[in-house]
Amino acid sequence: MRASVIDLGYNSLKMVSYEVRPDGSFRAYDQRGELTRIGEGLNRTGFLGSEPMDRTIRVLKLFNEVNRLSKVDRILAIATSAVREAGNGSEFVREAEAATGLRFRVLSGKEEALFSYVGAAKAVELPDVLFFDLGGGSLELTRAEGSRVSEIMSLPLGALRLTELYAGNDGRFSKKDYNRMRRRMTELLPSRRELGLRKGTRLMGVGGTLRALARYDQWLRGYPLNKVHNYRLRRKSIMSIHKLLRRMGPEKISRIEAFGKDRAESITAGSIVIGTLMGRLDLDEVVVSTHGLRDGVLSEFLRDPRSYSVDEFGVRRATASLSAWRELRRPHAEVARALAFRGIISPREENILQETARSFMDLYLSTRPETLFYSIISQDSVLAHDDQLAAAIALVRAKAPKMAEWFFDNYVAVLKGVERESIERMSAVVQLTEVLGLTRSNVKFHLDQDLLKIDVQAPSVEEFPMLVLGQTAKDLEEATGLRVRINVEPNKAGVKPGSLARERIVR
């Protein structure tokens, strides 16, 4: 079975898709996220704005197409702090449900904290733990010993919320407002006694802020392994990074790869939340988990599906099996051959993509981006080391572009003659292949000077994922420098589904 969890947070909209095994265990094979900022302006007005709602619904429609294309059997859609706090949160949910066909469950603060803990606890075994989930709008805390949860609380100390409340228009904190923010944190954060912490209690956390801090700390240390999960981050390091970030401001922070534009605005407030929490509780180290809310929601659903009403929780069924995914190998190789024949990709890039089709597609379709690279590199291959590295990074980029940049920079000395542009071209071909292969469409290519025309004969034009294909075409344009025009028509009788029809080259 395939299942997706859509998580609408204060700052971002994320979706993780999973393969669920017969024994109830699961593995994520895809993850996507967009910075929709549904909570933008909420602190000032108490309501969700029309523009944030519109852009959120647009991304929900895109995610819907991705799920339909991937033949997902069940979709669990949840919303957290922004929607549950907004005066028009219920109105937005109705509008989103009408536009997408999804059904949302708006989690309470305690539900959010509990589900986050459940997801993390399955991935990091700590018998005596204080767990936190720092999001854009709130900070959730869960105290647990073994499998017994003794305390759950949700605090309005989200990174983006604090930034909006206390930072100036330039994203910086004046000394006065910074001190006000710190006092507010101290007022709201519980003490060791209130949480029942013992001497051996460990701190574990999730959230984009913590992951970004861990990646930056690894960069500062020259840490050789690109693995954030189970990484130990010291309070001393967090506070040192925080002081640096506070001096820099958002504009300079955005140039740091570990943070980027998406995290630049809120990372300063987020880092001091974590540092202040650790200082108040006298904890010197935090264990980073990359598993949390979305894993927990799916885990609890699988444990007892009846606890979620199918009609009210947004579960959608599809009828397809994994066979469509397995069909990707042939069109993947044929697309690479066709584009190389037209000079759009180089012979070397075609060779890498052909070997990718033969050896790595199963991993690409069933492995999380953060482990996909190492899974590919650990395999024996006919490709030279530099070409195998290029294949791994191109496949990672198709799922997680920012993570691929990290891999490229760290292995650039080994990537002999492989440029970023080459990685981008191969990644764009992989994404195009994924769409065309999963829809079992027939394709013809025409190259007329700088215009690439792609004629697609689809089994069902009405069901065709036009938004996904449009985004893929844009990526292909940026990667190749060509203009891309796509025409979708019904499949003609007698043409075998999934084949790439031969076409005369137009020069």
C-alpha positions in Angstrom: 0.0 0.0 0.0 1.1 3.6 -0.6 0.1 6.4 1.8 0.8 10.1 1.9 0.6 12.5 4.8 0.0 16.1 4.0 1.0 18.5 6.8 -0.2 22.1 6.7 2.0 24.0 9.1 2.3 27.7 10.1 5.1 28.3 7.7 5.2 25.5 5.2 3.1 22.8 3.5 4.8 19.4 3.4 4.0 16.0 2.0 5.7 12.7 2.7 4.8 9.6 0.8 5.3 6.1 2.1 5.4 2.4 1.1 3.5 0.5 3.8 4.6 -3.1 4.2 2.2 -6.0 5.1 3.6 -6.1 8.6 2.6 -2.4 9.2 6.1 -1.0 9.0 6.7 1.7 6.4 9.4 3.6 4.5 9.3 7.0 3.0 10.1 7.1 -0.7 9.3 10.8 -1.5 9.0 14.1 0.4 8.0 17.5 -0.9 7.6 20.9 0.7 6.6 24.4 -0.2 6.9 27.6 1.8 3.2 28.7 1.6 3.2 30.8 4.9 -0.4 30.2 5.7 0.1 31.9 9.0 1.5 35.1 7.5 -0.1 38.1 9.3 -2.1 35.9 11.7 -0.5 37.5 14.8 -1.6 40.9 13.6 -5.1 40.2 12.4 -6.2 36.9 14.0 -7.2 35.7 10.6 -5.7 33.8 7.7 -5.1 36.2 4.7 -6.6 35.6 1.3 -3.3 35.5 -0.5 -1.7 32.9 1.9 -4.9 30.8 1.6 -4.9 31.0 -2.2 -1.2 30.0 -2.6 -1.7 27.1 -0.1 -4.7 25.8 -2.1 -2.6 26.0 -5.3 0.1 23.8 -3.8 -2.5 21.4 -2.4 -3.8 20.9 -5.9 -0.3 20.2 -7.1 0.2 17.6 -4.3 -3.1 16.1 -5.3 -1.8 15.5 -8.8 1.4 14.0 -7.5 -0.5 11.6 -5.4 -2.8 10.6 -8.3 0.2 10.2 -10.5 2.0 8.0 -7.9 -1.1 5.9 -7.4 -1.3 6.6 -3.7 -3.9 4.5 -1.9 -4.5 6.6 1.2 -4.0 10.3 2.0 -4.0 11.7 5.5 -4.3 15.5 5.5 -3.6 17.5 8.7 -3.4 21.1 9.7 -1.7 22.6 12.8 -1.2 25.8 14.7 -2.1 28.5 12.1 -5.4 26.9 11.1 -6.5 25.9 14.6 -5.9 29.4 15.9 -7.2 31.5 13.1 -10.7 33.0 13.4 -11.4 31.9 9.8 -9.6 28.5 10.1 -12.8 26.5 9.6 -13.7 28.6 6.6 -10.3 27.9 5.0 -10.7 24.2 5.6 -14.0 24.1 3.9 -12.6 26.1 0.9 -9.6 23.8 0.7 -11.6 20.7 0.9 -14.0 21.9 -1.8 -11.1 22.8 -4.1 -9.1 19.6 -3.7 -11.3 16.8 -2.5 -9.1 16.3 0.6 -10.6 16.2 4.1 -8.4 17.8 6.8 -8.1 17.0 10.4 -7.1 20.0 12.4 -4.9 18.8 15.2 -5.0 20.2 18.7 -1.7 21.3 20.3 -1.6 18.1 22.4 -2.3 15.9 19.4 0.4 17.6 17.4 2.9 17.0 20.3 1.9 13.4 20.8 2.0 12.4 17.1 5.4 14.1 16.7 6.8 12.2 19.6 5.4 8.9 18.3 7.1 9.4 15.0 10.5 10.4 16.5 10.4 7.7 19.2 10.2 4.9 16.5 13.4 6.2 14.9 15.5 7.1 18.0 15.3 4.9 21.0 15.8 7.0 24.2 14.2 5.5 27.3 14.0 8.7 29.3 13.4 11.7 27.0 12.1 15.2 26.7 11.0 15.6 23.1 10.3 18.9 21.3 8.9 19.9 17.9 9.7 23.4 16.9 7.6 24.7 14.1 6.7 28.1 12.6 3.8 28.8 15.0 4.4 26.7 18.1 6.7 24.7 20.2 5.4 21.3 21.3 6.9 19.5 24.3 6.4 15.8 25.3 7.9 14.1 28.4 8.2 10.3 28.2 9.8 7.5 30.1 9.8 4.3 28.1 6.5 4.1 26.4 4.7 6.2 29.1 4.0 9.8 28.2 3.6 11.9 31.4 3.4 15.5 30.1 2.3 17.2 26.9 2.2 20.9 26.2 2.0 23.3 23.3 3.5 26.8 23.6 3.2 29.8 21.2 6.9 29.9 20.7 7.2 29.1 17.0 10.2 30.5 15.1 8.2 32.5 12.5 5.6 33.7 15.1 8.4 35.2 17.3 10.1 36.8 14.3 6.8 38.5 13.3 6.1 39.6 16.8 9.6 40.9 17.8 11.8 41.6 14.8 11.8 44.8 12.8 10.9 45.3 9.2 14.4 44.3 8.2 14.2 41.0 10.1 16.7 42.1 12.7 16.0 42.3 16.5 16.7 45.6 18.4 18.2 45.1 21.8 14.9 46.1 23.5 12.8 43.7 21.4 15.3 40.9 21.7 15.2 41.1 25.5 11.4 41.2 25.4 11.4 38.0 23.3 13.8 36.3 25.7 11.7 37.3 28.7 8.6 35.9 27.0 10.3 32.6 26.4 11.4 32.4 30.0 7.8 33.1 31.2 6.4 30.3 29.1 9.0 27.6 29.2 8.5 25.0 32.0 11.1 24.2 34.6 12.8 20.8 35.2 10.5 20.2 38.2 7.4 20.9 36.2 8.5 18.4 33.5 9.7 15.8 36.0 13.2 15.6 34.4 15.8 13.3 36.0 19.5 13.4 35.8 19.7 11.0 32.9 16.9 12.6 30.8 17.9 13.2 27.2 16.6 15.9 24.9 15.5 15.0 21.4 14.0 17.4 18.8 12.6 17.7 15.3 11.9 20.6 13.0 13.5 22.5 10.1 15.3 24.9 12.4 17.0 22.2 14.3 18.0 20.3 11.1 19.4 23.5 9.6 21.4 24.2 12.7 22.8 20.6 12.7 23.8 20.9 9.0 25.6 24.2 9.7 27.3 22.8 12.7 28.5 19.8 10.6 29.8 22.3 8.0 31.7 24.3 10.6 33.2 21.1 12.0 34.0 19.5 8.6 31.9 16.6 9.6 32.4 14.0 6.8 29.0 12.3 6.9 25.9 13.9 5.4 23.5 12.4 8.0 21.5 14.6 10.3 19.4 11.9 11.9 20.7 10.9 15.3 23.3 13.8 15.2 24.2 15.2 18.6 24.2 19.0 18.8 25.7 20.8 21.8 24.1 23.9 23.4 27.4 25.7 23.2 27.4 25.2 19.5 23.8 26.4 19.1 24.5 29.6 21.1 27.7 30.3 19.2 25.8 29.9 15.9 22.9 32.1 17.2 25.3 34.9 18.1 26.7 34.8 14.6 23.2 34.8 13.0 22.0 37.7 15.1 24.9 39.8 13.9 24.4 38.9 10.3 20.7 39.5 9.7 18.4 37.7 7.2 20.1 38.9 4.0 23.5 37.5 4.8 22.0 34.4 6.4 20.2 33.6 3.2 23.6 33.1 1.5 24.5 30.3 3.9 23.6 27.1 2.1 22.5 25.3 5.3 19.8 28.0 5.9 19.0 29.5 2.5 16.2 32.0 1.8 13.5 29.8 3.2 15.0 29.6 6.7 16.8 33.0 6.8 13.9 35.0 8.3 13.2 32.7 11.2 16.4 30.9 12.0 17.6 33.5 14.5 14.5 33.3 16.7 14.3 29.6 16.3 17.9 29.0 17.4 17.4 31.1 20.6 14.2 29.1 21.4 16.2 25.9 21.4 19.2 27.5 23.2 16.9 29.0 25.9 15.0 25.7 26.4 18.3 23.9 26.9 19.6 26.5 29.2 16.5 26.6 31.3 16.4 22.8 31.7 20.2 22.5 32.1 20.6 20.2 29.2 23.8 20.4 27.2 23.0 18.2 24.2 20.1 17.6 21.9 19.6 14.6 19.7 18.3 15.5 16.2 15.6 13.3 14.6 14.4 13.6 11.0 11.3 11.7 11.9 8.3 13.3 13.6 4.7 14.5 13.1 4.1 12.9 9.7 5.6 9.6 10.6 3.6 9.6 13.9 0.3 10.4 12.1 0.7 7.5 9.7 1.9 5.2 12.5 -1.2 5.9 14.6 -3.5 5.5 11.7 -2.0 2.1 10.8 -2.3 1.1 14.5 -6.0 1.7 14.6 -7.6 3.0 11.3 -11.0 3.1 13.0 -9.8 5.8 15.3 -9.8 8.1 12.3 -13.1 8.4 10.5 -12.5 7.8 6.8 -15.2 10.3 5.8 -13.8 13.0 8.2 -10.1 12.4 8.1 -9.4 12.8 4.4 -8.5 9.2 3.4 -8.6 8.7 -0.4 -8.4 5.4 -2.2 -6.9 4.6 -5.5 -6.9 1.4 -7.5 -3.5 1.2 -9.0 -0.7 -1.1 -8.0 3.1 -0.8 -8.2 3.2 -2.0 -11.7 3.1 1.5 -13.2 6.3 2.4 -11.3 8.1 -0.7 -12.5 7.4 0.4 -16.1 9.6 3.5 -15.6 12.8 1.7 -16.6 12.0 1.5 -20.4 10.7 5.0 -20.9 13.6 6.3 -18.8 16.1 4.8 -21.2 14.2 5.8 -24.3 13.8 9.5 -23.2 17.5 9.7 -22.6 18.2 8.1 -26.0 15.8 10.5 -27.8 17.2 13.6 -26.1 20.8 12.6 -26.8 20.0 11.9 -30.4 18.8 15.5 -30.7 21.8 16.9 -28.9 19.9 18.1 -25.9 22.1 16.0 -23.5 25.6 14.9 -24.0 26.7 11.3 -24.8 28.2 11.1 -21.3 24.9 12.2 -19.7 23.0 9.6 -21.8 25.4 6.9 -20.7 24.9 7.9 -17.0 21.1 8.0 -17.5 21.1 4.6 -19.3 22.9 3.0 -16.4 20.7 4.8 -13.9 17.7 3.2 -15.7 19.2 -0.3 -15.4 20.6 -0.2 -11.9 19.2 2.6 -9.7 15.5 3.2 -10.5 14.2 0.8 -7.8 16.2 2.8 -5.2 15.0 6.1 -6.6 11.4 5.0 -6.4 11.5 3.5 -2.9 14.2 5.4 -0.9 14.2 8.7 1.0 16.4 11.4 -0.5 18.8 11.6 2.5 19.6 7.9 2.1 19.3 7.6 -1.7 22.8 9.0 -2.3 24.5 6.5 -0.1 22.4 3.6 -1.3 23.5 4.3 -4.8 27.2 4.9 -4.0 27.4 1.7 -2.0 26.4 -0.3 -5.0 29.0 -1.8 -7.5 28.5 -0.2 -10.9 30.0 -0.3 -14.4 30.2 3.5 -14.1 33.4 5.2 -13.1 33.3 6.8 -9.6 32.7 10.3 -10.9 29.9 9.2 -13.1 28.3 7.2 -10.4 28.5 10.2 -8.1 26.8 12.3 -10.8 24.0 9.7 -11.2 23.4 9.7 -7.4 23.3 13.5 -7.1 21.0 13.8 -10.2 18.5 11.4 -8.7 18.7 13.1 -5.3 18.1 16.5 -7.0 14.9 15.2 -8.6 13.5 14.8 -5.1 15.5 17.3 -2.9 17.4 20.0 -4.8 18.9 21.7 -1.7 20.3 18.4 -0.5 21.8 17.7 -3.9 23.7 21.0 -3.7 25.2 19.9 -0.5 26.4 16.6 -2.0 27.8 18.4 -5.1 29.8 20.8 -3.0 31.2 18.1 -0.8 32.3 15.8 -3.6 33.2 18.3 -6.3 36.9 17.2 -6.1 35.8 13.7 -7.2 33.4 14.9 -9.9 35.9 15.2 -12.7 34.6 17.5 -15.4 30.9 17.2 -14.2 29.3 20.6 -14.0 26.3 21.6 -12.0 24.5 22.3 -15.3 25.0 18.6 -16.3 23.5 17.4 -13.0 20.5 19.8 -13.5 20.0 18.4 -17.1 20.0 14.8 -16.0 17.8 15.6 -13.0 15.2 17.3 -15.3 15.2 14.2 -17.6 14.6 12.0 -14.6 11.6 14.1 -13.6 10.2 14.2 -17.1 10.6 10.5 -17.3 8.7 10.0 -14.0 5.7 11.9 -15.2 5.6 10.3 -18.7 6.3 6.8 -17.4 3.7 6.9 -14.7 1.0 8.2 -17.0 1.9 5.5 -19.5 1.9 8.1 -22.3 3.3 8.0 -25.8 5.7 10.8 -26.6 7.1 12.5 -29.8 10.0 15.0 -29.7 10.5 17.8 -32.2 13.5 20.1 -32.0 13.2 23.4 -34.0 16.2 25.6 -33.3 15.7 26.5 -29.6 12.2 25.2 -29.3 11.6 21.6 -28.0 8.1 20.4 -28.8 6.8 17.4 -26.8 3.6 15.8 -28.1 2.0 13.6 -25.5 -0.7 11.0 -26.2 -2.3 10.3 -22.9 -4.8 7.6 -22.0 -7.0 10.2 -20.3 -6.5 13.9 -21.0 -9.0 14.8 -18.2 -6.9 12.9 -15.6 -3.6 14.0 -16.9 -1.4 15.8 -14.3 -1.0 19.1 -16.1 0.3 21.1 -13.1 3.0 18.5 -12.5 4.0 18.3 -16.2 4.0 22.2 -16.4 6.4 22.3 -13.5 8.6 19.6 -15.1 8.7 21.5 -18.4 9.8 24.6 -16.5 12.7 22.7 -14.9 13.7 21.3 -18.3 13.7 24.8 -19.8 16.0 26.1 -17.0 18.3 23.1 -17.3 18.7 23.0 -21.1 18.2 26.6 -22.1 15.5 25.5 -24.6 12.0 26.7 -24.8 9.7 23.7 -24.1 6.2 23.4 -25.5 4.0 20.4 -24.5 0.8 19.4 -26.2 -1.4 16.7 -24.6 -3.9 14.7 -26.7 -5.9 11.5 -26.3 -4.0 8.3 -27.1 -4.6 7.1 -30.7 -5.9 3.7 -31.2 -3.4 1.0 -31.9 -0.5 2.8 -30.2 0.9 0.7 -27.4 0.8 2.5 -24.0 4.1 3.5 -22.5 6.0 3.5 -25.8 7.9 6.4 -27.3 6.9 6.9 -30.9 9.7 7.6 -33.4 9.6 11.0 -35.0 11.6 12.7 -37.8 14.0 15.3 -36.3 13.2 18.8 -37.3 16.2 21.1 -37.5 
